[in-house]
Amino acid sequence: MFGRVSLFAIVALIGQATVLAWQPATRPLPRPAPRSLFGGGAKDGDKKKTGGIGATVDQFKKMQELQQKSKQMQADLLAARLTGKSADGLTTVVLNGQASPLEATVGNIDAGADAVGASLLEALVDANEQAKKVMGDAMQELMAASGGLGMPGMPGM
């Protein structure tokens, strides 16, 4: 009987310790910060959206607009015709806005192979510089229109 009483007493003590361990906390738990699913959370007077679905939808719309402007820019560059001329003005090279050659005209073939080659190279370099300028201006315009989209490394952040 002594063995059973001590076992019973041990079980009773463990039971009391378990009950005490599961007592509710005496201090209130901190509440989580409120979050808004649709991009709320802006402070009074601050009209900038701080996140959520609303900001994601706005970002998606900007990306779609940027994609449309990019397609239009590519079409404009393909349609552009840039003419480069040699120093003597007899040789011309025509490139599109993406620097792809469309045509070349050599004015004085009888000048010799070296002279014709140099003249053609001058005209090609001139047209290529024009194409680079047109492409650079188009990209700057596209990035300015995008407002940077809030992405690091892009203008308009």
C-alpha positions as CSV (number, residue, x, y, z in Angstrom):
1,M,0.0,0.0,0.0
2,F,2.9,2.3,0.7
3,G,4.1,1.9,-2.9
4,R,0.6,2.8,-4.2
5,V,0.1,5.8,-2.1
6,S,3.4,7.3,-3.0
7,L,2.7,6.6,-6.7
8,F,-0.7,8.2,-6.3
9,A,0.8,11.2,-4.5
10,I,3.4,11.6,-7.3
11,V,0.6,11.5,-10.0
12,A,-1.4,14.1,-8.0
13,L,1.6,16.4,-7.7
14,I,2.3,16.1,-11.5
15,G,-1.4,16.8,-12.2
16,Q,-1.3,20.0,-10.1
17,A,1.9,21.2,-11.8
18,T,0.4,20.6,-15.2
19,V,-2.7,22.6,-14.2
20,L,-0.6,25.4,-13.0
21,A,1.5,25.4,-16.2
22,W,-1.6,25.7,-18.3
23,Q,-3.0,28.7,-16.5
24,P,-3.8,31.7,-18.8
25,A,-1.2,34.5,-19.0
26,T,-1.9,37.3,-16.6
27,R,-0.8,40.0,-19.0
28,P,-2.5,40.6,-22.3
29,L,-0.8,39.5,-25.5
30,P,0.3,42.3,-27.9
31,R,-2.1,42.8,-30.8
32,P,-0.8,42.5,-34.4
33,A,-0.7,45.6,-36.5
34,P,-3.8,46.1,-38.7
35,R,-3.2,45.4,-42.4
36,S,-5.3,46.3,-45.3
37,L,-5.8,43.9,-48.2
38,F,-6.5,46.7,-50.7
39,G,-3.5,48.9,-50.1
40,G,-4.8,51.1,-47.3
41,G,-2.7,51.9,-44.4
42,A,-1.8,55.4,-45.6
43,K,-1.6,58.0,-42.9
44,D,-3.9,61.0,-43.0
45,G,-2.8,63.4,-45.7
46,D,-0.5,60.8,-47.3
47,K,-2.1,59.8,-50.5
48,K,0.6,57.4,-51.6
49,K,-0.5,53.7,-51.5
50,T,1.6,51.6,-49.2
51,G,1.0,48.2,-50.6
52,G,-1.6,45.5,-51.0
53,I,-3.6,44.6,-54.0
54,G,-4.3,48.2,-55.0
55,A,-0.6,48.9,-55.4
56,T,0.0,45.7,-57.3
57,V,-2.9,46.5,-59.7
58,D,-1.4,49.9,-60.3
59,Q,2.0,48.5,-60.9
60,F,0.5,45.9,-63.4
61,K,-1.3,48.7,-65.3
62,K,1.9,50.7,-65.6
63,M,3.7,47.6,-66.9
64,Q,1.0,47.1,-69.5
65,E,1.3,50.7,-70.6
66,L,5.0,50.4,-70.8
67,Q,4.7,47.3,-72.9
68,Q,2.4,49.1,-75.4
69,K,4.8,52.1,-75.6
70,S,7.7,49.7,-76.1
71,K,5.9,48.0,-79.0
72,Q,5.1,51.4,-80.6
73,M,8.7,52.5,-80.1
74,Q,10.0,49.3,-81.9
75,A,7.6,49.9,-84.8
76,D,8.7,53.5,-85.1
77,L,12.3,52.5,-85.1
78,L,11.7,50.0,-87.8
79,A,9.9,52.6,-89.9
80,A,12.6,55.2,-89.5
81,R,15.0,55.8,-92.4
82,L,18.4,57.4,-91.5
83,T,20.7,58.4,-94.3
84,G,24.5,58.6,-93.7
85,K,26.7,60.3,-96.3
86,S,30.4,60.2,-97.0
87,A,32.6,63.3,-96.7
88,D,32.4,63.9,-100.4
89,G,28.7,63.3,-100.4
90,L,28.8,60.8,-103.3
91,T,28.2,57.6,-101.2
92,T,25.1,57.2,-99.0
93,V,23.9,54.4,-96.7
94,V,20.4,54.1,-95.4
95,L,19.6,52.4,-92.1
96,N,16.4,51.9,-90.1
97,G,16.2,53.1,-86.5
98,Q,17.5,49.8,-85.3
99,A,20.7,50.2,-87.3
100,S,19.9,47.6,-89.9
101,P,21.0,48.5,-93.4
102,L,18.3,49.1,-96.0
103,E,20.3,50.3,-99.0
104,A,23.6,51.7,-100.1
105,T,24.6,53.9,-103.0
106,V,28.1,54.4,-104.2
107,G,28.6,57.5,-106.3
108,N,32.0,57.1,-107.9
109,I,32.9,53.5,-108.6
110,D,35.8,54.5,-110.8
111,A,37.7,56.0,-107.9
112,G,39.3,52.7,-107.0
113,A,38.5,50.0,-104.4
114,D,40.3,51.7,-101.5
115,A,38.5,55.0,-102.1
116,V,35.1,53.4,-102.6
117,G,35.6,51.3,-99.4
118,A,36.6,54.4,-97.4
119,S,33.7,56.3,-98.8
120,L,31.2,53.5,-97.9
121,L,32.7,53.2,-94.4
122,E,32.3,57.0,-93.8
123,A,28.6,56.8,-94.9
124,L,28.0,53.7,-92.7
125,V,29.5,55.3,-89.7
126,D,27.5,58.5,-90.1
127,A,24.2,56.5,-90.5
128,N,25.1,54.3,-87.5
129,E,25.7,57.3,-85.3
130,Q,22.3,58.7,-86.3
131,A,20.7,55.4,-85.5
132,K,22.3,55.2,-82.0
133,K,21.1,58.7,-81.2
134,V,17.5,57.9,-82.3
135,M,17.5,54.7,-80.3
136,G,19.0,56.4,-77.2
137,D,16.4,59.2,-77.4
138,A,13.6,56.7,-77.8
139,M,14.8,54.7,-74.7
140,Q,15.0,57.9,-72.6
141,E,11.5,58.8,-73.7
142,L,10.3,55.4,-72.8
143,M,11.9,55.4,-69.4
144,A,10.6,58.9,-68.6
145,A,7.1,57.8,-69.6
146,S,7.4,54.8,-67.3
147,G,8.3,56.9,-64.3
148,G,10.8,54.2,-63.3
149,L,7.9,52.0,-62.0
150,G,9.5,52.3,-58.6
151,M,12.3,49.9,-59.5
152,P,15.8,50.4,-58.3
153,G,18.2,51.7,-60.9
154,M,15.4,53.1,-63.0
155,P,14.8,56.9,-63.4
156,G,11.8,58.4,-61.6
157,M,12.2,56.6,-58.3
